Amino acid sequence: MAQFKSFLVFGPNGIGKGTNAKAAGKLPGYLHFSTGDMFRALVARVKEGNASELELRIDKTMKSGGLVDDQTTVDLARQNLESAVADGSFNPETDYILLDGLPRNRKQAEMISDFIDVLSVLHVTASREVAVERITGRAKIEGRKDDQDAESVGKRLDIFFNNATDILSYYDSAFDGKNEFDSEKIHYIDANQRPAAVLKDFLEYLV
């Protein structure tokens, strides 16, 4: 099977990355592929009794409190993409994937290159301070206690930003570690803007 042509939607959770990818994924010829949705669908299929052997193994790992390893995560993504081709919801010859949540580290970036061709990276990002404010603010509005503590959110963001440098430098060796870096391969999208402006910039790279 040919490689899946994709745009990697990259950035910290909670600042609009997934929202914009989901909106753009409604356009003809694009498929929003979220690993978060992928794992939620896995849990649903297990409950319904329709899970694959791979999904059953992953569900057992998650229920035991274990972490799903890189190879298993990549295998599951490949299985899901091949299923999308089989059921006709994605045509690898004409359509594009908006890849959201994968890769999470450089090793995964190397592993998915066997079947996913990342044409460019849409780097939807903001400063650490703005990201913390956005995430905690949204959590308070939604009544979620897990993301209301600024210190714990900041620590998770530090882990993300540390991994981000490894991932983005994989796609462009000239990446200098700064949010505002912009090149032919990596497109900087300022998440500090109004939501409509962020979506406008997002779509300009796709059409």
C-alpha positions, 0 to 999 in steps of 0.5 A: 500500500502507498504511503498515507499523505499527511499534514502533521498538526502539532502543538500542546493540547488545550490551545486549539490544535485539535479543534482546528484539525477537526474543523478542517477534517470536515473538508472533502479530501481530508481526514482528521486522524486523532490518536485520542479518538483512536483510543476512545474508539478502541474502548468502545469496541471492546465494550461492544465485543468488536475489538481486534486482537491488538485492541484487546491487548492494548485494552488489557494493558491500559486497564492494568495501569501500564503504558502502551509502548511506541510500537503498539501505538504505531501498529494501532494507528496503521490498523485504523488507517487501513480500516479507513481505506477498507471502508471507503472513508479515506482514499490514499490516492487523493485524500490527505490525513490531518495527523493529530497526536502522533508522533509523541516522540522522535522514535514514533516519528521515525516509525510512522515514516514507513507508512505515513508521508508527512508533507508538512507540519502545522505548528499550532503553538503559543508560549508556555505562559499562554498555554497554561492560562488557556488550559487552566481557563478552559478546565475551570469553564468545563468543571474539570479539576485535572487541568485547573492546577497551573503548576501540574499543567506547566510540568506537563507542558515542559515535557511536551516542549522538550519532546517537541524539539526532538520531533520538529528537528526530525522534520526540519534539521534547521529547527532552532527550538523557537515557537516562531520558527517557520520554513518550507516544512514547518509552518508556524501558526500563532495560537495567541490569535482569535480562534477564527484567525487561527483557523484562517491561517490553518486553512491557508496551508491546506488549500 
